[in-house]
Amino acid sequence: MELKQTLQLKQQLVMTPQLQQAIRLLQLSRLELVDEVRKELDHNPVLSEDEPEIKGSDGKTATQRADDDGYKQTADGAETERATREVDWEKFLENRTLQQSPPSNRGGFDELPPIEQNLTKAANLREHLLWQLQMSDFTDVERRFAELIIGNLDDRGFMDLEGVERPDGTRTADLTVEDIADEAGLHPDDVPLVLEMLQNFDPLGVCTRDLRECLLVQANAFGYEDVEIEIIRDHMLHLEKHNYQAIARDMKISLEEVYEAAKEIQKLESRPARNFSDQDDRTIGITPDVFVAKDGDKFLVLDNDRGTQRLYINEALTKRLMADPTAKEFIGEKLRNAQWLIRAIEQRRKTIIKVSECIVEKQRDFFDKGVAFLKPMILRDVAEAVGMHESTISRVTTNKYMHTPQGLFELKYFFNSSIRRVAKEDIASESVKQAIKKIIEDEDKSSPLSDQAIVDMLEKTHGIKIARRTVAKYREMLGILASSKRKKLF
C-alpha cells in the first residue's frame, strides 16, 4: 500500500440546475406546465404575468435587448453562466422602464373569471357512496365496516380483496369480508345485512364480489323471474359463452325460454361503476399544444399559446429591492432564475414545433388520407432528422397533443412499429389495428369472425401477413372481445 497523487484528464457532462430545469419542463404536459409556472410565480417575486413586452423602435423586445447585453447563448454553459452574473441589472431595469408604454384599460371578457372556476367536478364512485352512507342509518361500527368495504372497490365497483405486492417482492395475504368485519369490530352475524344494504346503494350492484353476485343483486331488486335468477346463479359460465343449448338441457326447459331469459339478463349492468371514475373521461377537455393546418399544398404547424402564461420581469418591485444593498445579491439570483425559466419555456415551445414539423413531413400521407396511410416510424427517425437524442424526442412527444385535419392525436401516436406486407412497402402497426377494427365492425354479428379468419382477410384484402396471436393481441389492445363473446343472437 502506498499514498500517491495522479493526474487524470476526462470529459463528462455536468447537469447544471438550468439544464435540469429545461429537461424537466420539456417533459411536462400543458396543464403541468401551467402549474409549474404558477409555483414559480409564487416563489419568485421578480416574475410577473401582467406586464406585456413592448417592442422599441429597433423592433426588439426588452428581453431580447437584455440578451444582447449579456444573455447571449453560447455553446459553453460556463460562459453563459458567467455572462449572466455580469449583467448590470440596474441599467437593464432602467432601459426597460423607458420602453414601457402606459397600460391600457381593457374591459369586456378579459375581466371575467376563467371558465374553470364556474365548472363543477363530477363526483367519483367513492364520494358518491360515502354521501349515501352519511344519509343512512348505520351504527358507528357498521359505518366503519362500510367505509372499509367502499375503500376496497376496484374501478368496476366490485370488491378488490386480493393481496398487494410489496417492494421486496413478497405479497400480502388476500382479504375476506370476514377479515374486514373483524378489523371494524363488526359481529359476523351482522355482515350479510350491512353488505346487502351497501349493494343496494346507487349504482345498484356495487360492493359485490364478482359479476354473478352483481347481477343477482340487480335481478332480485328488479323482480326478475325464478328462471332468470337461476341462470345467473347456476349457469353463469354457459351464459358468458352463449351456450344456451347447455343451459336448456341442464334446466330441462325449452331453448326459447333460455333466449328470452338471456335477453332480460343482458339489460342488467355488468359494471356498476361505469359512470363513475376518479378521472371522468367524458368531461376531460384536451387542449392541443400545436395545430396542423393545410395551406394550399403545404401543412403548417402553428403553436397554440392560448391558456399558457407569459412571464415577464416585475420591474417596479425589483427596482425597489435593488435599492437595498442587502437585497441586491438576493434579487440578482432571482432575476437569473427568472431569465432561465423564460428561456426554458421558449426552448420547450420551439422544440415541440420542430419535432411536430418533422412528424408532419414524414407522415404526409396520414394528414392527407387518414390513418390507413400511417407509415412506420420510430424515435430514431425523428431524432436523426432534427439532430436531437432519442430520449429528448420521447420527452417531447409524451403528453403533447396535435390537432390535425384527421382529429386530435398525441404526438406519440405517430410512432409505430412496422408490419411487413406482401410485395408492398411496410405498414404501421396502428394501421393494422384499425384494419382489424374495421373488419370486426363489418362482420356478421350472428356469426363473428375468428382470429384466424381475420388473419386470412388481412392477407387477402390488405396484403398484410401476420400471425393469429398478433391479431389476438391487437384485438385485446382495442378492447374487442373474442368471437365467442361477440356473438349476438337477438
VENDA-V671869 format. One record per residue. N is the residue number from 0. PHI is phi as a letter, one per 20 degrees, with the letter a starting at -180 (none if undefined). Layout:
N_PHI ; N_PHI
This chain:
0_none ; 1_b ; 2_d ; 3_b ; 4_d ; 5_c ; 6_d ; 7_c ; 8_d ; 9_b ; 10_d ; 11_b ; 12_e ; 13_e ; 14_e ; 15_f ; 16_g ; 17_f ; 18_f ; 19_f ; 20_f ; 21_f ; 22_f ; 23_f ; 24_f ; 25_f ; 26_e ; 27_f ; 28_f ; 29_f ; 30_f ; 31_f ; 32_f ; 33_f ; 34_f ; 35_f ; 36_f ; 37_f ; 38_f ; 39_f ; 40_f ; 41_f ; 42_d ; 43_d ; 44_f ; 45_e ; 46_e ; 47_b ; 48_d ; 49_d ; 50_d ; 51_f ; 52_e ; 53_d ; 54_f ; 55_e ; 56_f ; 57_e ; 58_n ; 59_d ; 60_e ; 61_f ; 62_f ; 63_f ; 64_f ; 65_f ; 66_f ; 67_f ; 68_e ; 69_q ; 70_d ; 71_f ; 72_f ; 73_c ; 74_f ; 75_e ; 76_f ; 77_f ; 78_f ; 79_f ; 80_f ; 81_f ; 82_f ; 83_f ; 84_f ; 85_e ; 86_f ; 87_e ; 88_f ; 89_f ; 90_f ; 91_f ; 92_f ; 93_f ; 94_f ; 95_f ; 96_f ; 97_f ; 98_e ; 99_f ; 100_d ; 101_g ; 102_f ; 103_e ; 104_e ; 105_d ; 106_d ; 107_m ; 108_f ; 109_f ; 110_e ; 111_f ; 112_f ; 113_f ; 114_f ; 115_f ; 116_f ; 117_e ; 118_e ; 119_d ; 120_e ; 121_f ; 122_f ; 123_e ; 124_f ; 125_f ; 126_f ; 127_f ; 128_f ; 129_f ; 130_f ; 131_f ; 132_f ; 133_f ; 134_e ; 135_e ; 136_e ; 137_d ; 138_f ; 139_f ; 140_f ; 141_f ; 142_f ; 143_f ; 144_f ; 145_f ; 146_f ; 147_f ; 148_f ; 149_f ; 150_f ; 151_d ; 152_e ; 153_e ; 154_f ; 155_e ; 156_n ; 157_e ; 158_f ; 159_d ; 160_d ; 161_f ; 162_f ; 163_d ; 164_e ; 165_e ; 166_g ; 167_e ; 168_n ; 169_f ; 170_c ; 171_f ; 172_f ; 173_f ; 174_e ; 175_c ; 176_f ; 177_f ; 178_f ; 179_f ; 180_f ; 181_f ; 182_f ; 183_e ; 184_n ; 185_e ; 186_f ; 187_g ; 188_f ; 189_e ; 190_f ; 191_g ; 192_f ; 193_f ; 194_f ; 195_f ; 196_f ; 197_f ; 198_f ; 199_e ; 200_f ; 201_e ; 202_f ; 203_f ; 204_n ; 205_f ; 206_m ; 207_e ; 208_e ; 209_a ; 210_f ; 211_g ; 212_f ; 213_f ; 214_f ; 215_f ; 216_f ; 217_f ; 218_f ; 219_f ; 220_f ; 221_e ; 222_m ; 223_f ; 224_f ; 225_f ; 226_f ; 227_f ; 228_f ; 229_f ; 230_f ; 231_f ; 232_f ; 233_d ; 234_c ; 235_f ; 236_f ; 237_f ; 238_f ; 239_f ; 240_e ; 241_l ; 242_e ; 243_f ; 244_f ; 245_f ; 246_f ; 247_f ; 248_f ; 249_f ; 250_e ; 251_l ; 252_c ; 253_f ; 254_f ; 255_f ; 256_f ; 257_f ; 258_g ; 259_f ; 260_f ; 261_f ; 262_f ; 263_f ; 264_f ; 265_f ; 266_f ; 267_f ; 268_e ; 269_e ; 270_c ; 271_g ; 272_e ; 273_g ; 274_e ; 275_c ; 276_a ; 277_f ; 278_c ; 279_f ; 280_f ; 281_f ; 282_d ; 283_e ; 284_d ; 285_e ; 286_e ; 287_f ; 288_e ; 289_c ; 290_d ; 291_d ; 292_c ; 293_e ; 294_c ; 295_m ; 296_e ; 297_d ; 298_d ; 299_d ; 300_d ; 301_d ; 302_f ; 303_d ; 304_e ; 305_f ; 306_n ; 307_e ; 308_e ; 309_e ; 310_d ; 311_c ; 312_e ; 313_e ; 314_f ; 315_f ; 316_f ; 317_f ; 318_f ; 319_f ; 320_f ; 321_f ; 322_f ; 323_e ; 324_g ; 325_f ; 326_e ; 327_f ; 328_f ; 329_f ; 330_f ; 331_f ; 332_f ; 333_f ; 334_f ; 335_f ; 336_f ; 337_f ; 338_f ; 339_f ; 340_f ; 341_f ; 342_f ; 343_f ; 344_f ; 345_f ; 346_f ; 347_f ; 348_f ; 349_f ; 350_f ; 351_f ; 352_f ; 353_f ; 354_f ; 355_f ; 356_f ; 357_f ; 358_f ; 359_f ; 360_f ; 361_e ; 362_d ; 363_g ; 364_f ; 365_f ; 366_f ; 367_e ; 368_d ; 369_o ; 370_f ; 371_f ; 372_d ; 373_f ; 374_e ; 375_f ; 376_b ; 377_d ; 378_g ; 379_f ; 380_g ; 381_f ; 382_g ; 383_f ; 384_f ; 385_e ; 386_m ; 387_c ; 388_f ; 389_f ; 390_f ; 391_f ; 392_f ; 393_f ; 394_f ; 395_f ; 396_e ; 397_e ; 398_l ; 399_d ; 400_c ; 401_c ; 402_e ; 403_c ; 404_f ; 405_e ; 406_p ; 407_e ; 408_c ; 409_f ; 410_g ; 411_f ; 412_g ; 413_e ; 414_e ; 415_c ; 416_f ; 417_e ; 418_d ; 419_f ; 420_d ; 421_f ; 422_l ; 423_c ; 424_f ; 425_f ; 426_c ; 427_f ; 428_f ; 429_f ; 430_f ; 431_f ; 432_g ; 433_f ; 434_f ; 435_f ; 436_f ; 437_f ; 438_f ; 439_f ; 440_f ; 441_e ; 442_f ; 443_f ; 444_f ; 445_e ; 446_b ; 447_f ; 448_f ; 449_f ; 450_f ; 451_f ; 452_f ; 453_f ; 454_g ; 455_f ; 456_f ; 457_f ; 458_f ; 459_f ; 460_e ; 461_d ; 462_m ; 463_d ; 464_d ; 465_c ; 466_f ; 467_f ; 468_f ; 469_f ; 470_f ; 471_f ; 472_f ; 473_f ; 474_f ; 475_f ; 476_f ; 477_e ; 478_m ; 479_d ; 480_f ; 481_f ; 482_f ; 483_f ; 484_d ; 485_e ; 486_f ; 487_c ; 488_d ; 489_d
